[in-house]
Amino acid sequence: MASDYPRRTGRDSRADSRARWAEQHFGHVFSNPDLLLRALTHRSASKENNERLEFLGDAFLNYSVAKRLYELHPNCSEGDLSRFRAALVKGETLSEIGRELGLEKYIILGEGELRDGGGQRDSILANALEAMIGAVLLDGDIEAVNFSVSRLFVERMQRLPDPESLKDSKTRLQEWLQRRGLPLPSYSVKSASGPSHKQSFTVSCFVPERGIESVGVGKNRRRAEQNAATEMFLKLTHDSEK
């Protein structure tokens, strides 16, 4: 059962450490330390956790990144801008940023999540980063959170690849099949193994009209499906070149 929300009493060195970390990486000094604490509190640790802040941060992150991309790429189409944004705000990117910031050291987890290594889980890191963005928005203003988002994403925005290369493998496979009047592939999970924070999924991709099956492995079902789609695309395009 989730514990009551932790209250700070007296001088709290951990609170000071959190505040310095937030200022260093988000460029924001929190006037309300409890808001910062909540942004870093996972639902396993308290009923008063970061889920609502995550909701807010997710929405604003999409807006802030979209606005910046719109300004940086005046000649890009809506589709290209959408692919850029998706690459920047997807969970994998957010968890990478979280690790670069050392976010796992500051997330407050319940005992079960701690035992299972939850601080290293991509979803927990990504959600906490979104919650931090929501907390900066509430503690500061739009200018403050836009500044934080710019700090977090500036390097990735500068090295975005060609937008066509950002199409995910399932989309590329689907478009290839549709252009040839072929039905969409089917995906099925073959196996899932490992502890909850370090699972491995094996997924098959089957194109019935060609009688071809491919297999992909990933740390979640979505990634395994993408890897299976990549293998299928390579098989089909290789066969078509013969």
C-alpha positions as a printed NumPy array, in Angstrom:
array([[  0.   ,   0.   ,   0.   ],
       [  1.33 ,   3.466,  -0.844],
       [  2.673,   5.43 ,   2.079],
       [  1.633,   8.941,   3.081],
       [  3.354,  11.742,   1.202],
       [  6.704,  12.474,   2.915],
       [  6.925,  15.83 ,   4.721],
       [ 10.192,  17.678,   5.162],
       [ 11.177,  18.651,   8.674],
       [ 14.041,  20.987,   9.536],
       [ 17.06 ,  21.052,   7.306],
       [ 16.89 ,  18.266,   4.755],
       [ 20.158,  17.593,   2.923],
       [ 18.332,  15.507,   0.336],
       [ 16.012,  18.433,  -0.384],
       [ 19.024,  20.69 ,  -0.83 ],
       [ 20.588,  18.155,  -3.189],
       [ 17.378,  17.902,  -5.223],
       [ 17.164,  21.687,  -5.463],
       [ 20.759,  22.021,  -6.678],
       [ 20.211,  19.242,  -9.207],
       [ 17.055,  20.876, -10.557],
       [ 18.757,  24.255, -10.862],
       [ 21.773,  22.737, -12.626],
       [ 19.841,  20.759, -15.231],
       [ 16.533,  22.61 , -15.612],
       [ 17.818,  26.124, -14.967],
       [ 15.051,  26.711, -12.457],
       [ 15.098,  27.514,  -8.734],
       [ 11.982,  26.091,  -7.105],
       [ 10.126,  28.465,  -4.814],
       [  7.955,  25.526,  -3.708],
       [ 10.253,  22.604,  -2.733],
       [  7.266,  20.317,  -2.146],
       [  6.343,  20.654,  -5.822],
       [  9.803,  19.46 ,  -6.772],
       [  9.493,  16.59 ,  -4.295],
       [  6.175,  15.537,  -5.769],
       [  7.569,  15.585,  -9.307],
       [ 10.144,  13.011,  -8.221],
       [  7.767,  10.794,  -6.199],
       [  6.634,   7.613,  -7.946],
       [  3.179,   6.223,  -7.271],
       [  4.738,   3.226,  -5.503],
       [  6.008,   5.558,  -2.759],
       [  2.981,   7.727,  -2.066],
       [ -0.62 ,   8.476,  -2.919],
       [  0.525,  12.044,  -3.583],
       [  2.788,  11.26 ,  -6.516],
       [  3.928,  12.663,  -9.845],
       [  1.242,  11.25 , -12.144],
       [ -0.758,  14.485, -12.488],
       [  2.411,  16.493, -13.054],
       [  3.438,  13.915, -15.657],
       [  0.142,  14.51 , -17.491],
       [  0.75 ,  18.257, -17.502],
       [  4.407,  17.967, -18.466],
       [  3.657,  15.59 , -21.332],
       [  1.166,  18.036, -22.841],
       [  3.41 ,  21.051, -22.492],
       [  6.501,  19.217, -23.727],
       [  4.719,  18.389, -26.976],
       [  3.725,  22.032, -27.394],
       [  7.13 ,  23.471, -26.51 ],
       [  9.086,  21.099, -28.761],
       [  6.613,  21.63 , -31.621],
       [  6.906,  25.412, -31.323],
       [ 10.693,  25.301, -31.348],
       [ 10.777,  22.95 , -34.35 ],
       [  8.345,  25.22 , -36.194],
       [ 10.753,  28.109, -35.661],
       [ 13.899,  26.157, -36.546],
       [ 12.574,  24.489, -39.708],
       [ 10.443,  26.986, -41.666],
       [ 10.559,  24.877, -44.838],
       [  9.581,  21.537, -43.31 ],
       [  6.192,  19.992, -43.999],
       [  3.709,  19.104, -41.279],
       [  4.638,  15.437, -41.662],
       [  8.359,  16.107, -41.264],
       [  7.778,  18.301, -38.218],
       [  5.607,  15.58 , -36.706],
       [  8.341,  12.991, -37.206],
       [ 10.926,  15.315, -35.65 ],
       [  8.701,  15.903, -32.643],
       [  7.899,  12.198, -32.221],
       [ 11.609,  11.358, -32.214],
       [ 12.301,  13.972, -29.535],
       [  9.418,  13.316, -27.125],
       [  9.198,   9.509, -27.333],
       [  9.793,   7.561, -24.146],
       [ 13.139,   6.21 , -25.291],
       [ 14.524,   9.724, -25.805],
       [ 13.12 ,  10.966, -22.498],
       [ 14.627,   8.059, -20.568],
       [ 17.996,   8.707, -22.254],
       [ 17.858,  12.334, -21.155],
       [ 16.868,  11.231, -17.66 ],
       [ 19.942,   9.013, -17.409],
       [ 22.175,  11.804, -18.677],
       [ 20.832,  14.016, -15.868],
       [ 21.279,  11.33 , -13.212],
       [ 17.533,  11.416, -12.616],
       [ 17.454,   7.885, -11.189],
       [ 19.344,   9.118,  -8.105],
       [ 16.498,  11.471,  -7.18 ],
       [ 13.357,   9.461,  -7.953],
       [ 11.537,   8.387,  -4.772],
       [ 10.293,   4.806,  -5.094],
       [  8.416,   2.372,  -2.899],
       [ 10.265,  -0.601,  -1.461],
       [  9.   ,  -3.011,  -4.118],
       [ 10.138,  -0.82 ,  -7.005],
       [ 13.479,  -0.281,  -5.301],
       [ 14.021,  -4.04 ,  -5.01 ],
       [ 13.077,  -4.502,  -8.674],
       [ 15.45 ,  -1.778,  -9.863],
       [ 12.623,   0.53 , -10.886],
       [ 14.901,   3.553, -10.942],
       [ 16.468,   2.191, -14.115],
       [ 13.17 ,   1.48 , -15.87 ],
       [ 12.676,   3.564, -19.002],
       [  9.023,   4.319, -18.304],
       [  9.707,   5.565, -14.76 ],
       [ 12.546,   7.797, -15.941],
       [ 10.526,   9.2  , -18.84 ],
       [  7.479,   9.843, -16.668],
       [  9.538,  11.57 , -13.988],
       [ 11.155,  13.831, -16.583],
       [  7.717,  14.844, -17.859],
       [  6.618,  15.439, -14.267],
       [  9.616,  17.717, -13.746],
       [  8.576,  19.768, -16.772],
       [  5.068,  20.041, -15.333],
       [  6.47 ,  21.111, -11.972],
       [  8.632,  23.834, -13.523],
       [  5.572,  25.121, -15.375],
       [  3.508,  25.354, -12.182],
       [  6.319,  26.742, -10.035],
       [  7.437,  29.247, -12.654],
       [  5.78 ,  30.253, -15.89 ],
       [  5.775,  29.47 , -19.604],
       [  9.045,  31.308, -20.135],
       [ 10.725,  29.282, -17.38 ],
       [  9.607,  25.916, -18.72 ],
       [ 10.426,  26.823, -22.328],
       [ 13.929,  27.636, -21.102],
       [ 14.129,  24.238, -19.357],
       [ 12.934,  22.369, -22.443],
       [ 15.435,  24.242, -24.607],
       [ 18.287,  23.239, -22.269],
       [ 17.227,  19.61 , -22.278],
       [ 16.701,  19.228, -26.023],
       [ 18.988,  21.726, -27.734],
       [ 21.7  ,  19.224, -28.686],
       [ 19.217,  16.67 , -30.001],
       [ 17.426,  19.321, -32.029],
       [ 20.708,  20.318, -33.622],
       [ 21.524,  16.795, -34.774],
       [ 18.166,  15.591, -36.066],
       [ 18.576,  13.292, -39.088],
       [ 16.757,  13.472, -42.402],
       [ 13.004,  13.286, -41.633],
       [ 12.462,  10.364, -44.023],
       [ 14.85 ,   8.252, -41.955],
       [ 12.704,   8.903, -38.865],
       [  9.796,   6.871, -40.144],
       [  9.545,   3.921, -37.804],
       [ 10.006,   0.443, -39.214],
       [  6.349,  -0.557, -38.901],
       [  5.291,   2.532, -40.877],
       [  7.882,   1.908, -43.599],
       [  6.811,  -1.724, -43.886],
       [  3.133,  -0.786, -43.982],
       [  3.689,   1.813, -46.728],
       [  5.773,  -0.654, -48.776],
       [  3.028,  -3.289, -48.593],
       [  0.222,  -0.826, -49.334],
       [  1.978,   0.463, -52.456],
       [  1.914,  -3.112, -53.757],
       [ -1.683,  -3.803, -52.791],
       [ -0.673,  -6.304, -50.108],
       [ -2.438,  -6.741, -46.743],
       [ -0.835,  -5.473, -43.559],
       [  1.383,  -7.822, -41.531],
       [  0.352,  -9.479, -38.295],
       [  2.414,  -9.332, -35.104],
       [  2.358, -11.821, -32.246],
       [  4.336, -12.169, -29.033],
       [  6.292, -15.419, -28.955],
       [  7.788, -15.036, -25.5  ],
       [  8.515, -12.614, -22.658],
       [ 11.18 , -13.276, -20.054],
       [ 13.237, -11.599, -17.333],
       [ 12.421,  -9.43 , -14.291],
       [  9.969,  -6.546, -14.705],
       [ 12.695,  -3.881, -14.963],
       [ 14.725,  -5.863, -17.498],
       [ 12.314,  -7.851, -19.616],
       [ 12.97 ,  -9.224, -23.069],
       [ 10.177,  -9.726, -25.608],
       [ 10.305, -11.855, -28.744],
       [  7.772, -10.927, -31.415],
       [  7.094, -12.395, -34.856],
       [  5.958, -10.464, -37.919],
       [  4.118, -12.422, -40.622],
       [  3.163, -11.338, -44.161],
       [  0.681, -14.007, -45.316],
       [  0.672, -13.074, -49.016],
       [  4.388, -13.739, -49.191],
       [  4.509, -16.51 , -46.605],
       [  7.413, -14.792, -44.876],
       [  7.986, -14.504, -41.125],
       [ 10.55 , -12.428, -39.252],
       [ 11.429, -12.224, -35.569],
       [ 12.412,  -9.257, -33.428],
       [ 13.631,  -8.996, -29.834],
       [ 13.319,  -5.936, -27.6  ],
       [ 13.027,  -4.722, -24.025],
       [  9.321,  -4.066, -24.555],
       [  6.678,  -5.259, -26.99 ],
       [  6.76 ,  -2.089, -29.067],
       [ 10.516,  -2.267, -29.586],
       [ 10.353,  -5.971, -30.433],
       [  7.634,  -5.286, -33.023],
       [  9.736,  -2.522, -34.566],
       [ 12.741,  -4.828, -34.779],
       [ 10.628,  -7.573, -36.349],
       [  9.299,  -5.043, -38.876],
       [ 12.858,  -3.981, -39.707],
       [ 13.82 ,  -7.577, -40.427],
       [ 10.7  ,  -8.102, -42.517],
       [ 11.344,  -4.947, -44.554],
       [ 14.895,  -6.087, -45.267],
       [ 13.689,  -9.531, -46.339],
       [ 11.013,  -8.164, -48.663],
       [ 13.179,  -5.517, -50.285],
       [ 16.025,  -7.991, -50.699],
       [ 13.691, -10.484, -52.385],
       [ 12.262,  -7.781, -54.675],
       [ 15.756,  -6.913, -55.898],
       [ 16.469, -10.47 , -57.049]])
